[in-house]
């Protein structure tokens, strides 16, 4: 990407694949969070679930951006 130039919008395929990557990472964060809660680690569980939520949020923004 050149400095100061216009950005080209992402193609639909690229946005869909980035959304898929975000979903995979969110699933791994959620798994860590749930396993941590099951093991009694409340702080780690909360951080894992918050990480999953934030990853899904950014993934949705990437997919839905016009």
Secondary structure as GFF3:
##gff-version 3
##sequence-region A 1 66
A	DSSP	alpha_helix	12	38	.	.	.	ID=ss1
A	DSSP	alpha_helix	42	64	.	.	.	ID=ss2
###
